[in-house]
Amino acid sequence: MLLRAYQKQEAKLLAPIGYLWILFSGLTGWLFFAEVPTLSLCIGAGVVVLTTILVTPIERWFESRRAL
């Protein structure tokens, strides 16, 4: 499904979804394999999620400015 989505939509719109795999893999390892997420995984996932949340509105603002 992900490959089909990349065929239909721009990669920059789908990239944040791909970054969520970090969180999903950490959660899956914790739930099913009793792996405790390391501090570096938590910090890295937090940085990725935070940057995605902060950058997305800024990119939209730049695109709206270019359209003018």
Residue frames as qw, qx, qy, qz and C-alpha x, y, z in Angstrom:
[[0.000, 0.886, 0.465, 0.000, 0.00, 0.00, 0.00],
 [0.319, -0.771, 0.084, 0.545, 2.84, 2.35, 0.77],
 [0.373, -0.111, 0.589, 0.709, 4.35, 1.92, -2.67],
 [0.149, 0.630, 0.676, 0.352, 0.97, 2.62, -4.25],
 [0.180, -0.905, -0.276, 0.269, 0.65, 5.76, -2.14],
 [0.357, -0.552, 0.320, 0.682, 4.03, 6.99, -3.39],
 [0.307, 0.242, 0.692, 0.608, 2.83, 6.45, -6.96],
 [0.011, -0.763, -0.601, -0.240, -0.27, 8.55, -6.36],
 [0.274, -0.953, -0.129, 0.031, 1.07, 11.31, -4.10],
 [0.318, 0.792, -0.387, 0.350, 4.17, 13.46, -3.70],
 [0.720, -0.017, -0.570, 0.395, 6.93, 12.01, -1.53],
 [0.113, 0.284, -0.396, 0.866, 7.15, 15.10, 0.66],
 [0.610, -0.337, -0.013, -0.717, 3.57, 14.54, 1.79],
 [0.931, -0.152, -0.296, -0.148, 4.15, 10.88, 2.62],
 [0.473, 0.423, -0.595, 0.494, 7.56, 11.20, 4.29],
 [0.332, -0.430, 0.488, -0.683, 6.15, 11.92, 7.77],
 [0.924, -0.103, 0.008, -0.368, 4.18, 8.68, 7.60],
 [0.817, 0.309, -0.434, 0.220, 7.41, 6.84, 6.86],
 [0.113, 0.506, -0.567, 0.639, 9.02, 8.42, 9.91],
 [0.705, -0.368, 0.210, -0.569, 6.30, 6.93, 12.08],
 [0.900, 0.108, -0.422, -0.002, 7.83, 3.50, 11.39],
 [0.282, 0.397, -0.639, 0.596, 10.46, 4.37, 14.01],
 [0.453, -0.269, 0.425, -0.736, 7.74, 4.68, 16.61],
 [0.900, 0.020, -0.111, -0.420, 5.85, 1.61, 15.41],
 [0.750, 0.268, -0.576, 0.184, 8.95, -0.57, 15.42],
 [0.068, 0.346, -0.646, 0.677, 9.86, 0.55, 18.93],
 [0.638, -0.157, 0.273, -0.703, 6.34, -0.07, 20.16],
 [0.907, 0.133, -0.312, -0.248, 6.17, -3.48, 18.46],
 [0.542, 0.328, -0.675, 0.377, 9.49, -4.52, 19.97],
 [0.184, -0.289, 0.573, -0.745, 8.33, -3.44, 23.40],
 [0.747, -0.060, 0.150, -0.644, 4.91, -5.14, 23.22],
 [0.949, 0.169, -0.152, -0.218, 5.77, -8.41, 21.50],
 [0.793, 0.304, -0.412, 0.331, 9.45, -9.00, 22.20],
 [0.639, -0.722, -0.174, 0.199, 9.90, -7.38, 25.62],
 [0.586, 0.236, -0.025, 0.775, 12.59, -5.06, 24.25],
 [0.225, -0.810, -0.291, 0.456, 12.96, -1.94, 26.31],
 [0.454, 0.814, 0.109, 0.346, 13.39, 1.11, 24.07],
 [0.629, -0.129, -0.170, 0.748, 16.72, 2.76, 24.64],
 [0.109, -0.756, -0.193, 0.616, 17.12, 6.40, 25.52],
 [0.125, -0.317, 0.500, 0.796, 18.63, 7.10, 22.11],
 [0.038, 0.378, 0.832, 0.406, 15.57, 5.60, 20.37],
 [0.098, -0.776, -0.574, 0.242, 13.23, 7.73, 22.47],
 [0.152, -0.667, 0.079, 0.725, 15.24, 10.90, 21.86],
 [0.134, -0.113, 0.677, 0.715, 15.57, 10.19, 18.14],
 [0.010, 0.534, 0.811, 0.239, 11.89, 9.43, 17.74],
 [0.123, -0.794, -0.399, 0.442, 11.01, 12.56, 19.68],
 [0.153, -0.497, 0.304, 0.798, 13.24, 14.70, 17.45],
 [0.081, 0.131, 0.785, 0.600, 11.75, 13.22, 14.28],
 [0.058, -0.672, -0.737, -0.033, 8.16, 13.65, 15.45],
 [0.169, -0.762, -0.222, 0.584, 8.76, 17.16, 16.77],
 [0.142, -0.351, 0.438, 0.815, 10.48, 18.31, 13.59],
 [0.046, 0.330, 0.817, 0.470, 7.74, 16.87, 11.44],
 [0.102, -0.765, -0.609, 0.182, 5.10, 18.64, 13.51],
 [0.179, -0.737, -0.027, 0.652, 6.97, 21.94, 13.35],
 [0.195, -0.259, 0.573, 0.753, 8.12, 21.84, 9.71],
 [0.209, 0.453, 0.824, 0.270, 4.84, 20.84, 8.07],
 [0.073, 0.884, 0.411, -0.211, 2.99, 24.13, 8.80],
 [0.190, -0.704, 0.279, 0.624, 6.06, 26.15, 7.79],
 [0.280, -0.017, 0.769, 0.574, 6.26, 24.33, 4.45],
 [0.169, 0.676, 0.708, 0.112, 2.58, 24.99, 3.82],
 [0.065, -0.883, -0.145, 0.443, 3.10, 28.67, 4.61],
 [0.237, -0.474, 0.523, 0.668, 6.00, 28.89, 2.14],
 [0.252, 0.268, 0.827, 0.425, 3.93, 27.17, -0.55],
 [0.101, 0.830, 0.540, -0.096, 1.04, 29.58, -0.03],
 [0.144, -0.796, 0.126, 0.574, 3.49, 32.51, -0.32],
 [0.275, -0.201, 0.701, 0.626, 4.86, 31.12, -3.61],
 [0.250, 0.532, 0.786, 0.194, 1.36, 30.82, -5.02],
 [0.049, 0.870, 0.263, -0.414, 0.82, 34.57, -4.65]]
